[in-house]
């Protein structure tokens, strides 16, 4: 099933919701690296990057990116309020 940007954003927020995420909680790197990112095709991976930038621009999460590693995604207060 193809994932668009909207679906990817929902997947990320659903994962935070599943872990009962609070402000400053970090999404599991293991989940990203072993479960989520490997199933995305090249276009979906580009959309993943757009999705996290859009979520960050809306203040829902903060992220840091290191070349060769999955991004570190941290929930903000606004994001925590959104998922609860």
Phi, psi and omega in degrees: 000130182283139180251126174265179184301317181299316180294321180295317178299318178297318178301315181296311180294324177297324178292319174298320180297318181297329179267010181053049186299141175239172179307136179075002173289145182251135178293138183302121176297325179299315179300313180299310188285324186259333185248319189267302185299323181297337182270354179275139174278178185301322181287321178293326177294324175294319178293327176301313179297320177295319182298315181290327176294320179293318178296322178292319180297329178275356178082015182277327177212165172243151178215154171232146183231132176239132182305130178086357180234152176294153180292152174267116184252122183239131181285138176265175176300317179299318179295319178298318178295325181294320186274350180259000000 
